[in-house]
Amino acid sequence: MSATYLAPVAALLYLLATGLQLLHISQRRRQIDRTVFGLSLAALLCHAVVAWDSVFTRSGLHLGFFKISALIFLVVNIACIFSLARRPLQNLLVILFPLSAMAVLISTFAPDTARPLSHVDGGILLHIVSSILAYAVLTLAAVQAALLALQDHQLKHRHTRGIIQILPPLQLMETMLFELLWAGVVLLSVSIVSGFIFLDNLFAQHLVHKTVLTMIAWLLFSTLLWGHYQLGWRSQTAVRFTLAGFTLLMLAFFGSKMVLELVLHRG
Protein backbone atom coordinates (compact mmCIF):
# COMPACT_ATOMS: atom_id res chain seq x y z
CA MET A 1 0.00 0.00 0.00
CA SER A 2 1.43 3.41 -0.97
CA ALA A 3 2.05 6.29 1.41
CA THR A 4 -0.86 8.17 -0.15
CA TYR A 5 -3.28 5.66 1.35
CA LEU A 6 -1.35 4.85 4.52
CA ALA A 7 -0.98 8.45 5.68
CA PRO A 8 -4.72 8.97 6.34
CA VAL A 9 -4.83 5.56 8.04
CA ALA A 10 -1.93 6.54 10.32
CA ALA A 11 -3.58 9.88 11.11
CA LEU A 12 -6.89 8.19 11.93
CA LEU A 13 -5.21 5.64 14.20
CA TYR A 14 -3.35 8.42 16.02
CA LEU A 15 -6.59 10.33 16.59
CA LEU A 16 -8.41 7.21 17.78
CA ALA A 17 -5.62 6.46 20.25
CA THR A 18 -5.72 10.08 21.44
CA GLY A 19 -9.47 10.02 21.99
CA LEU A 20 -9.31 6.74 23.88
CA GLN A 21 -6.43 7.94 26.05
CA LEU A 22 -8.35 11.13 26.87
CA LEU A 23 -11.32 8.97 27.91
CA HIS A 24 -9.05 6.95 30.20
CA ILE A 25 -7.60 10.15 31.66
CA SER A 26 -11.13 11.31 32.47
CA GLN A 27 -11.61 7.95 34.20
CA ARG A 28 -8.39 8.52 36.16
CA ARG A 29 -6.63 5.44 34.83
CA ARG A 30 -2.91 5.54 35.59
CA GLN A 31 -1.80 2.72 33.28
CA ILE A 32 -1.90 2.68 29.50
CA ASP A 33 -4.70 0.52 28.13
CA ARG A 34 -3.94 -2.39 25.79
CA THR A 35 -6.25 -0.96 23.15
CA VAL A 36 -4.47 2.40 23.23
CA PHE A 37 -1.14 0.59 23.05
CA GLY A 38 -2.32 -1.51 20.10
CA LEU A 39 -3.65 1.52 18.22
CA SER A 40 -0.38 3.32 18.92
CA LEU A 41 1.71 0.49 17.51
CA ALA A 42 -0.49 0.25 14.40
CA ALA A 43 -0.22 4.03 13.88
CA LEU A 44 3.55 3.89 14.32
CA LEU A 45 3.86 1.10 11.77
CA CYS A 46 1.87 3.04 9.17
CA HIS A 47 3.76 6.22 10.05
CA ALA A 48 7.10 4.41 9.63
CA VAL A 49 6.16 3.20 6.15
CA VAL A 50 5.04 6.70 5.15
CA ALA A 51 8.21 8.30 6.54
CA TRP A 52 10.44 5.77 4.81
CA ASP A 53 8.64 6.25 1.51
CA SER A 54 8.85 10.04 1.85
CA VAL A 55 12.43 10.42 3.03
CA PHE A 56 14.29 7.52 1.41
CA THR A 57 13.65 7.66 -2.32
CA ARG A 58 15.43 6.55 -5.48
CA SER A 59 16.55 10.11 -6.15
CA GLY A 60 18.19 10.40 -2.74
CA LEU A 61 17.51 11.43 0.83
CA HIS A 62 14.65 13.94 1.14
CA LEU A 63 15.09 16.09 4.25
CA GLY A 64 12.79 18.99 3.41
CA PHE A 65 10.82 20.88 6.03
CA PHE A 66 7.67 18.74 5.82
CA LYS A 67 9.43 15.39 5.32
CA ILE A 68 11.78 15.78 8.25
CA SER A 69 8.95 16.92 10.53
CA ALA A 70 7.12 13.63 10.03
CA LEU A 71 10.34 11.67 10.58
CA ILE A 72 11.10 13.49 13.83
CA PHE A 73 7.58 12.91 15.17
CA LEU A 74 7.95 9.23 14.32
CA VAL A 75 11.15 9.03 16.38
CA VAL A 76 9.53 11.03 19.21
CA ASN A 77 6.60 8.63 19.35
CA ILE A 78 8.80 5.54 19.23
CA ALA A 79 10.93 6.93 22.07
CA CYS A 80 7.80 7.65 24.11
CA ILE A 81 6.28 4.21 23.54
CA PHE A 82 9.50 2.41 24.45
CA SER A 83 9.91 4.61 27.54
CA LEU A 84 6.55 3.36 28.82
CA ALA A 85 8.32 0.17 29.90
CA ARG A 86 10.18 2.23 32.54
CA ARG A 87 8.26 5.46 33.07
CA PRO A 88 4.57 6.50 33.02
CA LEU A 89 4.74 8.84 30.00
CA GLN A 90 1.42 7.81 28.44
CA ASN A 91 -0.19 11.20 29.07
CA LEU A 92 2.30 12.76 26.64
CA LEU A 93 0.54 10.85 23.86
CA VAL A 94 -2.51 13.15 23.90
CA ILE A 95 -0.20 16.00 22.85
CA LEU A 96 2.14 14.12 20.52
CA PHE A 97 -0.38 12.04 18.58
CA PRO A 98 -2.57 14.85 17.16
CA LEU A 99 0.60 16.69 16.06
CA SER A 100 1.88 13.46 14.52
CA ALA A 101 -1.37 12.97 12.61
CA MET A 102 -1.00 16.44 11.12
CA ALA A 103 2.69 15.92 10.35
CA VAL A 104 2.20 12.62 8.55
CA LEU A 105 -0.57 14.06 6.35
CA ILE A 106 1.38 17.19 5.47
CA SER A 107 4.50 15.16 4.76
CA THR A 108 2.60 13.03 2.25
CA PHE A 109 0.55 15.63 0.43
CA ALA A 110 2.66 18.81 0.66
CA PRO A 111 5.12 19.55 -2.17
CA ASP A 112 8.85 18.95 -1.78
CA THR A 113 10.69 21.99 -0.46
CA ALA A 114 14.30 20.83 -0.77
CA ARG A 115 16.49 19.00 -3.23
CA PRO A 116 17.30 15.39 -2.30
CA LEU A 117 20.77 14.46 -1.09
CA SER A 118 22.09 11.98 -3.63
CA HIS A 119 25.16 10.99 -1.59
CA VAL A 120 25.45 10.82 2.20
CA ASP A 121 28.64 9.46 3.76
CA GLY A 122 28.97 7.91 7.21
CA GLY A 123 29.95 11.11 9.02
CA ILE A 124 27.08 13.13 7.63
CA LEU A 125 24.69 10.27 8.39
CA LEU A 126 25.92 10.24 12.01
CA HIS A 127 25.23 13.98 12.22
CA ILE A 128 21.73 13.62 10.75
CA VAL A 129 20.76 10.64 12.92
CA SER A 130 22.10 12.14 16.15
CA SER A 131 20.34 15.44 15.37
CA ILE A 132 17.00 13.74 14.79
CA LEU A 133 17.34 11.66 17.95
CA ALA A 134 18.33 14.73 19.97
CA TYR A 135 15.35 16.74 18.69
CA ALA A 136 13.06 13.80 19.44
CA VAL A 137 14.22 13.27 23.03
CA LEU A 138 14.28 16.99 23.81
CA THR A 139 10.76 17.32 22.39
CA LEU A 140 9.66 14.74 24.94
CA ALA A 141 11.52 16.72 27.61
CA ALA A 142 9.72 19.93 26.59
CA VAL A 143 6.29 18.29 26.75
CA GLN A 144 7.23 16.75 30.11
CA ALA A 145 8.32 20.20 31.33
CA ALA A 146 4.97 21.69 30.29
CA LEU A 147 3.10 19.01 32.27
CA LEU A 148 5.42 19.55 35.23
CA ALA A 149 4.67 23.30 35.15
CA LEU A 150 0.94 22.61 35.12
CA GLN A 151 1.25 20.12 37.97
CA ASP A 152 3.39 22.47 40.07
CA HIS A 153 0.96 25.35 39.49
CA GLN A 154 -2.04 23.28 40.55
CA LEU A 155 -0.31 21.97 43.66
CA LYS A 156 0.72 25.48 44.72
CA HIS A 157 -2.88 26.67 44.33
CA ARG A 158 -4.22 23.53 46.05
CA HIS A 159 -6.14 22.30 43.03
CA THR A 160 -6.44 18.57 43.57
CA ARG A 161 -8.84 17.70 40.77
CA GLY A 162 -8.44 17.26 37.05
CA ILE A 163 -5.17 16.23 35.45
CA ILE A 164 -3.32 16.42 38.76
CA GLN A 165 -5.08 13.23 39.84
CA ILE A 166 -3.65 11.08 37.06
CA LEU A 167 -0.11 12.48 36.89
CA PRO A 168 2.72 10.73 38.75
CA PRO A 169 4.06 12.38 41.92
CA LEU A 170 5.90 15.67 41.39
CA GLN A 171 9.28 14.21 42.35
CA LEU A 172 8.92 11.41 39.78
CA MET A 173 7.87 13.94 37.13
CA GLU A 174 11.05 15.91 37.82
CA THR A 175 13.15 12.74 37.72
CA MET A 176 11.69 11.80 34.32
CA LEU A 177 12.39 15.31 33.00
CA PHE A 178 16.05 15.21 33.97
CA GLU A 179 16.47 11.69 32.57
CA LEU A 180 15.17 12.95 29.22
CA LEU A 181 17.41 16.02 29.41
CA TRP A 182 20.52 13.94 30.05
CA ALA A 183 19.79 11.72 27.06
CA GLY A 184 18.95 14.72 24.88
CA VAL A 185 22.10 16.65 25.79
CA VAL A 186 24.33 13.64 25.08
CA LEU A 187 22.72 13.21 21.64
CA LEU A 188 22.86 16.94 20.94
CA SER A 189 26.57 16.93 21.87
CA VAL A 190 27.19 14.15 19.36
CA SER A 191 25.26 16.13 16.74
CA ILE A 192 27.28 19.31 17.33
CA VAL A 193 30.66 17.57 17.42
CA SER A 194 29.92 15.49 14.30
CA GLY A 195 28.74 18.64 12.55
CA PHE A 196 32.04 20.42 13.23
CA ILE A 197 33.99 17.37 12.08
CA PHE A 198 32.10 16.30 8.98
CA LEU A 199 30.40 19.44 7.64
CA ASP A 200 32.49 21.83 5.59
CA ASN A 201 31.55 25.09 7.35
CA LEU A 202 28.96 25.28 10.11
CA PHE A 203 29.29 29.06 10.14
CA ALA A 204 28.48 29.53 6.46
CA GLN A 205 25.87 32.19 5.78
CA HIS A 206 22.95 29.73 5.49
CA LEU A 207 24.03 27.74 8.59
CA VAL A 208 25.28 30.35 11.03
CA HIS A 209 21.91 31.03 12.70
CA LYS A 210 21.25 27.31 13.11
CA THR A 211 24.72 26.71 14.55
CA VAL A 212 24.66 29.62 17.00
CA LEU A 213 21.11 28.93 18.26
CA THR A 214 21.86 25.21 18.66
CA MET A 215 24.98 25.93 20.69
CA ILE A 216 23.10 28.38 22.93
CA ALA A 217 20.38 25.76 23.45
CA TRP A 218 23.06 23.17 24.35
CA LEU A 219 24.54 25.66 26.82
CA LEU A 220 21.14 26.25 28.46
CA PHE A 221 20.43 22.52 28.82
CA SER A 222 23.93 21.86 30.16
CA THR A 223 23.69 24.75 32.63
CA LEU A 224 20.37 23.38 33.88
CA LEU A 225 21.84 19.91 34.44
CA TRP A 226 24.82 21.41 36.28
CA GLY A 227 22.54 23.63 38.36
CA HIS A 228 20.28 20.72 39.24
CA TYR A 229 23.06 18.51 40.54
CA GLN A 230 25.28 21.23 42.05
CA LEU A 231 22.76 23.84 43.26
CA GLY A 232 19.58 21.82 43.56
CA TRP A 233 17.62 23.61 40.82
CA ARG A 234 14.15 22.10 40.47
CA SER A 235 10.57 22.67 39.40
CA GLN A 236 9.95 26.06 37.75
CA THR A 237 13.65 26.74 37.15
CA ALA A 238 13.92 23.42 35.32
CA VAL A 239 10.77 24.21 33.33
CA ARG A 240 12.01 27.65 32.27
CA PHE A 241 15.44 26.43 31.16
CA THR A 242 13.97 23.42 29.33
CA LEU A 243 11.34 25.39 27.42
CA ALA A 244 13.80 28.18 26.60
CA GLY A 245 16.36 25.71 25.28
CA PHE A 246 13.74 23.81 23.31
CA THR A 247 12.43 27.03 21.76
CA LEU A 248 15.93 27.97 20.61
CA LEU A 249 16.50 24.47 19.26
CA MET A 250 13.29 24.53 17.25
CA LEU A 251 14.11 27.98 15.92
CA ALA A 252 17.54 26.71 14.95
CA PHE A 253 16.22 23.71 13.06
CA PHE A 254 12.69 24.34 11.88
CA GLY A 255 13.02 28.12 11.80
CA SER A 256 16.07 28.06 9.55
CA LYS A 257 14.57 25.37 7.30
CA MET A 258 11.32 27.31 7.01
CA VAL A 259 13.08 30.49 5.98
CA LEU A 260 15.46 28.78 3.54
CA GLU A 261 12.95 26.41 1.93
CA LEU A 262 9.56 28.08 2.17
CA VAL A 263 10.50 31.78 2.08
CA LEU A 264 13.76 31.99 0.15
CA HIS A 265 13.23 28.74 -1.82
CA ARG A 266 16.84 27.73 -1.32
CA GLY A 267 16.30 24.07 -0.44
PyMOL commands that set and color helices and strands:
alter all, ss='L'
color gray80, all
select helices_A, chain A and resi 3-26+34-55+65-83+90-109+122-156+162-165+170-198+208-231+235-263
alter helices_A, ss='H'
color red, helices_A
select strands_A, chain A and resi 56-57+60-61
alter strands_A, ss='S'
color yellow, strands_A
deselect
rebuild
show_as cartoon
